[in-house]
Amino acid sequence: MLSLPGLPWPTRALILSLATLAAAALPAAAAEEVVLDFGPFSRTLPVPSLQKFAATGELDEPLSTFLRRLSPEQRETFRVALTANRAVDLIPVSQWFYDSMGEQTLLFVGQFTQTSARLNGQRALRAAIIQAVAEDQDISLLEVIERFPTEAMRLDLVQVLQRANQVIQEVEVTQKVVAVIKQQSLADAAQPPPLDLAALPDLTQPGPYGSRQISLVLQDRARNRIYPAELVVPQNLAAVPGPIPVVVLSHGLGDSPASFLDIAAHVASHGFVVALPEHIGSNFTLQQAMLTGLSRESFKAEEFLDRPLDVSFLLDELARMNTSTFDGRLNLDAVTVVGHSLGGYTALAVGGGTIDFERLAQRCNPTANIVADAALVLECRALDLLDNPPAVQRLGQEGVEDPRVKLVMAFTPVSNLFGPSGIRRLQLPVMIFGGEFDILAPVVPQQVAAFSWLTGPERYLYLAENTSHSPNFTRLINNLLSMDEYFEQSIEEALVMTRGVNKSLIVAFSQVYGAGRLEYSPFLTAAYVEAISTNDRPLHLVRTLPPQLEPLLESPSF
C-alpha cells in the first residue's frame, strides 16, 4: 500500500498517477530470473535464490555455484549491493526518466540490461524503477530486479565488459595526460627568469573598489525572450581609473547567476563591471520545474543558440546603459566572457566556435558510451535542432561570434560538439580549465581535445588534479574515497583555495586582455601556477600540448 502522509494533495495525486502508470506497464508476473549472457553461454540465477541470499545470506543452487569462487567478504559485498536502499523521491526520478536526457541514459543502460526477448530494456527499467520507488520512496537493486516487467532480466556481459574496458582505457589515458602535462608545466615553470611571487599582488584578495549589485530584466523582442541578469559593479565607479572593462559570466546547466555572485563581486572589486545573464531555457528554475512535474524538460535544445545570443543582447543593453549609468566609461570593445560547463560552451560559441553537426551525429550513435563521456547526453541534444535549418545554419556555418568579445575563459566546458573544424574558428585568446576527476565533462575528450584543436597563438590549458566538474561533485567523489573527518576538512580548504585561484585567474586574464595591462602577465605563466599550487589540489598550465600526447588523442572517442 502506497502511503504518502504529509504531502499536499496535488503532489500526492501526481505520485499516485505515476505509480499507477508504472504498475500498468507490468505484467501479472514480474522477473523470475536473471540471465547472464556471455556470447553463446549463459547462466540463470532465479530471483527467489537472490531474495533468500539477500535476506539470510544462505546460498542454494545455482547461486552457490555462481558465487563459490568469491571469498566470504566478497559474497557479503554482493549481498549488500543487492539490498542497499537509497531514499528517492518519486516525482524527480520519474520526471528525469521521461526527460529526453534521462531517456537517452536509460537507452544506453538498456543495451546490456535486456528483456526476455533480448530487446533494449529501456522501458522495462523505467517501469521497474518507478514501481520500486512508488512502493516506499526508496530503491535497491533487488527491488528493481523483482519488478522488472518481463519473465527474465538479461545482462549482456560482453557489452558490460566492453563498456567497462572503455572507461578503464579513458582513466588510463587521463592519468597519462595528467602526468605529461604536469611534467611540461614544471619544466616551463623552471625556465628563467625566476618568478618573484612575493613581489606580485595577491589577486585572491578583494580589490580596492568594493562592489554593489544591480538587477536587470532584459526583453529581446526579436527572440520573444525575457530574461533576468545581474550586474555587479565597483562600489565607487568614479574611483576606477580609465575605461572600465567588462566581464560576462555564463552559468552552467541547471544553475543560475547566484552561484557566481561571489566571483562577480571579487572581480568587480578589482575595477570591472561584471554581467551575469540567466539563461532561462537551461537554468535552475527550469530544472526544478521538471523535477516537480511542472515542466516536461530540464533543457531546451534551442539554448545552444539562445545562450550566446543572451550574451550579445546583454552587451547591447550595456551599450544602451553606458551613457546614463556609466558616464560612457564602459569598454565594450574588449569583453571577457567566462563560462562554466554549458556556460563554457556559451563562451566558446560567442567567441567564434561553430558546432560540427555531421561529426556530432557520428558520435551520438546508439553504442556511444555515455559513462566514459557523460557530456554526450547533453551534446547530443543539439541534434534536435536538425528540424530547425536556420538554427543549424547559424550554429554550424555562420556562427554566433560577437566581435566585442576579445577573451574566452571556459571552466570545465562542454566543448567536444564543436569538433576540430569548429574550434579552429576561434582566433582570439582562449583559456580552458579542466579537472582530472571530472565525470560529467571528462577532461580529455571535453577539454584537452578541444585545446589540441585550437590554432590561435594565445591559448592556455589549466589542468587541476584531484578536482571534478564542480565543488559539489568534487566533494562527492572524495567522500566516496574517504570519510575521514580530517581529510574532508582538507578537501573543503582546498576547494576554497581553488575558487580563490579561479577568481585570481579571471582578474589577471581580464586585466591583460580586457584592460591591456601587461604588468599582470606574470600571473598567466606556469611559474605562477606551480608557485601557488598545493599538494591537495595541484594545478598545472601549458600553452601547447607536448607532442607525446598526440597518439593518445587520436582515438575516435575524442
Secondary structure as GFF3:
##gff-version 3
##sequence-region A 1 558
A	DSSP	alpha_helix	9	24	.	.	.	ID=ss1
A	DSSP	beta_strand	33	38	.	.	.	ID=ss2
A	DSSP	beta_strand	41	46	.	.	.	ID=ss3
A	DSSP	alpha_helix	47	56	.	.	.	ID=ss4
A	DSSP	alpha_helix	63	67	.	.	.	ID=ss5
A	DSSP	alpha_helix	72	83	.	.	.	ID=ss6
A	DSSP	beta_strand	86	87	.	.	.	ID=ss7
A	DSSP	alpha_helix	90	98	.	.	.	ID=ss8
A	DSSP	alpha_helix	100	110	.	.	.	ID=ss9
A	DSSP	beta_strand	113	114	.	.	.	ID=ss10
A	DSSP	alpha_helix	122	136	.	.	.	ID=ss11
A	DSSP	beta_strand	138	139	.	.	.	ID=ss12
A	DSSP	alpha_helix	141	146	.	.	.	ID=ss13
A	DSSP	beta_strand	152	156	.	.	.	ID=ss14
A	DSSP	alpha_helix	157	189	.	.	.	ID=ss15
A	DSSP	three_ten_helix	197	199	.	.	.	ID=ss16
A	DSSP	beta_strand	212	220	.	.	.	ID=ss17
A	DSSP	beta_strand	225	233	.	.	.	ID=ss18
A	DSSP	three_ten_helix	237	239	.	.	.	ID=ss19
A	DSSP	beta_strand	244	250	.	.	.	ID=ss20
A	DSSP	three_ten_helix	257	260	.	.	.	ID=ss21
A	DSSP	alpha_helix	261	269	.	.	.	ID=ss22
A	DSSP	beta_strand	273	277	.	.	.	ID=ss23
A	DSSP	alpha_helix	284	291	.	.	.	ID=ss24
A	DSSP	alpha_helix	303	326	.	.	.	ID=ss25
A	DSSP	beta_strand	330	340	.	.	.	ID=ss26
A	DSSP	alpha_helix	342	350	.	.	.	ID=ss27
A	DSSP	alpha_helix	357	363	.	.	.	ID=ss28
A	DSSP	alpha_helix	375	379	.	.	.	ID=ss29
A	DSSP	three_ten_helix	380	387	.	.	.	ID=ss30
A	DSSP	alpha_helix	389	393	.	.	.	ID=ss31
A	DSSP	pi_helix	394	398	.	.	.	ID=ss32
A	DSSP	beta_strand	405	411	.	.	.	ID=ss33
A	DSSP	three_ten_helix	416	418	.	.	.	ID=ss34
A	DSSP	alpha_helix	419	423	.	.	.	ID=ss35
A	DSSP	beta_strand	430	435	.	.	.	ID=ss36
A	DSSP	alpha_helix	443	443	.	.	.	ID=ss37
A	DSSP	pi_helix	444	448	.	.	.	ID=ss38
A	DSSP	alpha_helix	449	453	.	.	.	ID=ss39
A	DSSP	beta_strand	459	464	.	.	.	ID=ss40
A	DSSP	alpha_helix	471	481	.	.	.	ID=ss41
A	DSSP	alpha_helix	485	513	.	.	.	ID=ss42
A	DSSP	three_ten_helix	518	524	.	.	.	ID=ss43
A	DSSP	alpha_helix	526	532	.	.	.	ID=ss44
A	DSSP	beta_strand	539	542	.	.	.	ID=ss45
A	DSSP	three_ten_helix	547	549	.	.	.	ID=ss46
A	DSSP	three_ten_helix	551	554	.	.	.	ID=ss47
###
